[in-house]
């Protein structure tokens, strides 16, 4: 039976002692409330449904999130830790004084709506500045995981996760920011002119390889193999190591960085900063100068991560398969990779035109090829090292150079008016007609 006693302060304390359960005590202002609670709690014990709620009622959200940062966040990567510390600030400002049991789905929904509306920040005109949907999604995800850990690992007796019952903001559309040639020229010129050459190297490596900012700045000498022209990434965003092939330009950049005459000997980092108070060098932090430079060249909306979009999209446009691109970029799924392959519509025009030429006639190929080249304004330009010209010469069996029709085929393939398969079909039919096979 529960024990109900009156305290010296005039309140009523209910105590339950039952075999197999910890002693449970709770204080109430009214005796009736104490009796009702004791009766319900004992009944739950009998039915095996009792949950010790007192710890959750006593722990505030501020204390809980401090414990989460100390026990859970510190097991994550440094970059994740710093991001979670920033996300905690608005959550504490809103929920800090509530106990964990006092946080309800309605309260979480009000927080979501207030953040999305931008009620906690305003511009110079005093108007609210809305938060991005993904920002609020990540904050709610952090809060939801806090409640999950508190329930499963801390034994706080929470009956449910209030965040799980709240609708999350819809994710925003993926970015489709690409560099146009003029922007690229201005941007490269600006970063190359910076006093620290590492800024220009980092930007060019990003566009050449598609590596993330953290992957580039954390690179060490042992990870770069100039002989094999590869970079071996050990710590990546998705935790899986990968090997990134280097273009000629990227190889040249890494060679310049490694062989730079003023490079210090006290660090293995390729892109390093000045020594800290402890004398240790850390990865080069270029964020501030990057923000200033991109604004100065008229690219204020460009993010460094957009350079990764640009690099991966160029790999796709170069004809690499999805598997080859994902091996370089490190994307786990084709769905994630699809977000980065924002192909320019104008780059697809040639392929659409090539599709229209699939109805290739079996006769009159010389006229057909000449008309197609004229339609696209394509003409042949001679180069001494044309592999296509050499291959066509071998295929045609001629001792001399390709004839005018064969030159037009070469020119259209160079201009991407036709793809390799279409060119092979047209060449085969032309040669059959030429030699009357």
HELIX and SHEET records of a PDB file:
HELIX    1   1 UNK A   31  UNK A   46  1                                  16    
HELIX    2   2 UNK A   54  UNK A   58  1                                   5    
HELIX    3   3 UNK A   61  UNK A   71  1                                  11    
HELIX    4   4 UNK A   73  UNK A   75  5                                   3    
HELIX    5   5 UNK A   78  UNK A   95  1                                  18    
HELIX    6   6 UNK A  100  UNK A  102  5                                   3    
HELIX    7   7 UNK A  105  UNK A  117  1                                  13    
HELIX    8   8 UNK A  133  UNK A  152  1                                  20    
HELIX    9   9 UNK A  162  UNK A  165  5                                   4    
HELIX   10  10 UNK A  181  UNK A  192  1                                  12    
HELIX   11  11 UNK A  197  UNK A  209  1                                  13    
HELIX   12  12 UNK A  213  UNK A  217  1                                   5    
HELIX   13  13 UNK A  221  UNK A  223  5                                   3    
HELIX   14  14 UNK A  248  UNK A  258  1                                  11    
HELIX   15  15 UNK A  287  UNK A  296  1                                  10    
HELIX   16  16 UNK A  304  UNK A  317  1                                  14    
HELIX   17  17 UNK A  322  UNK A  329  1                                   8    
HELIX   18  18 UNK A  334  UNK A  338  1                                   5    
HELIX   19  19 UNK A  345  UNK A  356  1                                  12    
HELIX   20  20 UNK A  365  UNK A  375  1                                  11    
HELIX   21  21 UNK A  387  UNK A  396  1                                  10    
HELIX   22  22 UNK A  404  UNK A  414  1                                  11    
HELIX   23  23 UNK A  420  UNK A  434  1                                  15    
SHEET    1   A 3 UNK A   3  UNK A   6  0                                        
SHEET    2   A 3 UNK A  12  UNK A  16 -1                                        
SHEET    3   A 3 UNK A  24  UNK A  28 -1                                        
SHEET    1   B 3 UNK A 224  UNK A 225  0                                        
SHEET    2   B 3 UNK A 230  UNK A 233 -1                                        
SHEET    3   B 3 UNK A 242  UNK A 245 -1                                        
END                                                                             
